[in-house]
Amino acid sequence: MARRLEGKVALITGAASGIGRATSLLFAREGAKIVVADRDLAGSEQTVSQVKEEGGDAVAVQVEVTDAGQVEAAIQAAFNKFGRLDVLFNNAGTGERAVSIMDLAEDEWDRVMAVNVKGVFLGIKYGAAAMLKAGITGSIINTASVAGLVGFAGHAAYSASKAGCLHLTKVAALELARSNIRVNAIAPAFTATAMVDELTSASRDPQRARQKLAQVIPLGRLGTPEEIANAALFLASDESSFMTGAVMTLDGGLTAQ
Ligand SMILES: NC(=O)c1ccc[n+]([C@@H]2O[C@H](COP(=O)([O-])OP(=O)(O)OC[C@H]3O[C@@H](n4cnc5c(N)ncnc54)[C@H](O)[C@@H]3O)[C@@H](O)[C@H]2O)c1
């Protein structure tokens, strides 16, 4: 059977761990060459090793997604190393410790907004420009969250930033539609990655806190990074060719209530 991303090049941010790593492995199995982009270079190199162990091709690039120069350089690295860029997955993201708006420090707000909104903006700005210049009809995917669809008390910056990511997705989709560059978002709920570990480790009983998160989900469990990667694969592939400006919600039924 033909592989679903044969001949394509994908740049994935936040690919040193979690959803980004699982997506790197899946995209590579489906024939894509991967630029593993993250501020954590050691983690990115581990992802590259795992891709190569499975027979795929990947390169690690260190990038701080809030830095325009570094984002532009990472995009350029895709062209330098693999000659093109077909899929850009703006997946790097960060959260904040649970606090009320009254107790949320201004610099914490700025930090979360910078990574989750500005980081995605810079990815689209430089990624789309490079695709247009090269005449490539690509796919851009942004990782939002269910927190961008409904409010999560205690996570004002994260919720607002992910709502911003969703609107940015829609505007980019409209601006790029006639160039046939599609822009879509995924909105996962609690997924078993380092981000959830961080969220629950702040609690006195992390195991119990994790169980409580799972109980909030109608399917009764956390998502896996591989389940989220499957959605990204659909959006990256030509199977989603009539889809742009859309949000794929992967939340075990959380927002159906
Ligand atoms: N895990 C969840 O429950 C969940 C739910 C909804 C959405 N998300 C989103 O999924 C995405 C991936 O997160 P994950 O769950 O895989 O967590 P993760 O912590 O395993 O991965 C996040 C990655 O992003 C990288 N990163 C963070 N800030 C960066 C920056 N400024 N520049 C470059 N790289 C940076 C980290 O180094 C890390 O490798 C994030 O956007 C997150 O908000 C996660």
The ligand as an SDF file (V2000), in Angstrom:
LIG
                    3D

 44 48  0  0  0  0  0  0  0  0999 V2000
   -0.7060   16.7810   26.9310 N   0  0  0  0  0  0  0  0  0  0  0  0
   -1.8990   17.3340   26.9410 C   0  0  0  0  0  0  0  0  0  0  0  0
   -2.7560   17.0170   27.7930 O   0  0  0  0  0  0  0  0  0  0  0  0
   -2.2690   18.3530   25.9140 C   0  0  0  0  0  0  0  0  0  0  0  0
   -3.6360   18.6620   25.7300 C   0  0  0  0  0  0  0  0  0  0  0  0
   -3.9770   19.6060   24.7770 C   0  0  0  0  0  0  0  0  0  0  0  0
   -3.0020   20.2400   24.0320 C   0  0  0  0  0  0  0  0  0  0  0  0
   -1.6850   19.9230   24.2500 N   0  0  0  0  0  0  0  0  0  0  0  0
   -0.7020   20.6210   23.4500 C   0  0  0  0  0  0  0  0  0  0  0  0
    0.0890   19.6680   22.7700 O   0  0  0  0  0  0  0  0  0  0  0  0
    1.3310   20.2590   22.4010 C   0  0  0  0  0  0  0  0  0  0  0  0
    2.4590   19.2970   22.6900 C   0  0  0  0  0  0  0  0  0  0  0  0
    2.5410   19.1030   24.0840 O   0  0  0  0  0  0  0  0  0  0  0  0
    2.8150   17.6660   24.7490 P   0  0  0  0  0  0  0  0  0  0  0  0
    1.5850   17.2880   25.4630 O   0  0  0  0  0  0  0  0  0  0  0  0
    3.3960   16.7470   23.7530 O   0  0  0  0  0  0  0  0  0  0  0  0
    3.8620   18.0790   25.8790 O   0  0  0  0  0  0  0  0  0  0  0  0
    5.4420   17.8630   25.9920 P   0  0  0  0  0  0  0  0  0  0  0  0
    5.8270   18.6530   27.1940 O   0  0  0  0  0  0  0  0  0  0  0  0
    5.7570   16.4160   25.9660 O   0  0  0  0  0  0  0  0  0  0  0  0
    6.0270   18.5250   24.6710 O   0  0  0  0  0  0  0  0  0  0  0  0
    6.1260   19.9100   24.4820 C   0  0  0  0  0  0  0  0  0  0  0  0
    7.4000   20.1630   23.6950 C   0  0  0  0  0  0  0  0  0  0  0  0
    7.4130   21.5410   23.3190 O   0  0  0  0  0  0  0  0  0  0  0  0
    8.7300   22.0300   23.4920 C   0  0  0  0  0  0  0  0  0  0  0  0
    8.6840   23.4720   23.7120 N   0  0  0  0  0  0  0  0  0  0  0  0
    8.0220   24.1310   24.7040 C   0  0  0  0  0  0  0  0  0  0  0  0
    8.2370   25.4400   24.5950 N   0  0  0  0  0  0  0  0  0  0  0  0
    9.0340   25.6200   23.5080 C   0  0  0  0  0  0  0  0  0  0  0  0
    9.5970   26.7670   22.8980 C   0  0  0  0  0  0  0  0  0  0  0  0
    9.3960   27.9790   23.3960 N   0  0  0  0  0  0  0  0  0  0  0  0
   10.3500   26.6000   21.7920 N   0  0  0  0  0  0  0  0  0  0  0  0
   10.5770   25.3640   21.2910 C   0  0  0  0  0  0  0  0  0  0  0  0
   10.0920   24.2450   21.8450 N   0  0  0  0  0  0  0  0  0  0  0  0
    9.3150   24.3760   22.9350 C   0  0  0  0  0  0  0  0  0  0  0  0
    9.2510   21.2950   24.7280 C   0  0  0  0  0  0  0  0  0  0  0  0
   10.6780   21.3260   24.8000 O   0  0  0  0  0  0  0  0  0  0  0  0
    8.6750   19.9140   24.5260 C   0  0  0  0  0  0  0  0  0  0  0  0
    9.5490   19.0740   23.8170 O   0  0  0  0  0  0  0  0  0  0  0  0
    1.3920   21.5910   23.1590 C   0  0  0  0  0  0  0  0  0  0  0  0
    1.0660   22.6480   22.2760 O   0  0  0  0  0  0  0  0  0  0  0  0
    0.3100   21.4460   24.2120 C   0  0  0  0  0  0  0  0  0  0  0  0
   -0.2030   22.6820   24.6350 O   0  0  0  0  0  0  0  0  0  0  0  0
   -1.3000   18.9970   25.1590 C   0  0  0  0  0  0  0  0  0  0  0  0
  1  2  1  0
  2  3  2  0
  2  4  1  0
  4  5  1  0
  4 44  2  0
  5  6  2  0
  6  7  1  0
  7  8  2  0
  8  9  1  0
  8 44  1  0
  9 10  1  0
  9 42  1  0
 10 11  1  0
 11 12  1  0
 11 40  1  0
 12 13  1  0
 13 14  1  0
 14 15  2  0
 14 16  1  0
 14 17  1  0
 17 18  1  0
 18 19  2  0
 18 20  1  0
 18 21  1  0
 21 22  1  0
 22 23  1  0
 23 24  1  0
 23 38  1  0
 24 25  1  0
 25 26  1  0
 25 36  1  0
 26 27  1  0
 26 35  1  0
 27 28  2  0
 28 29  1  0
 29 30  1  0
 29 35  2  0
 30 31  1  0
 30 32  2  0
 32 33  1  0
 33 34  2  0
 34 35  1  0
 36 37  1  0
 36 38  1  0
 38 39  1  0
 40 41  1  0
 40 42  1  0
 42 43  1  0
M  CHG  2   8   1  16  -1
M  END
$$$$
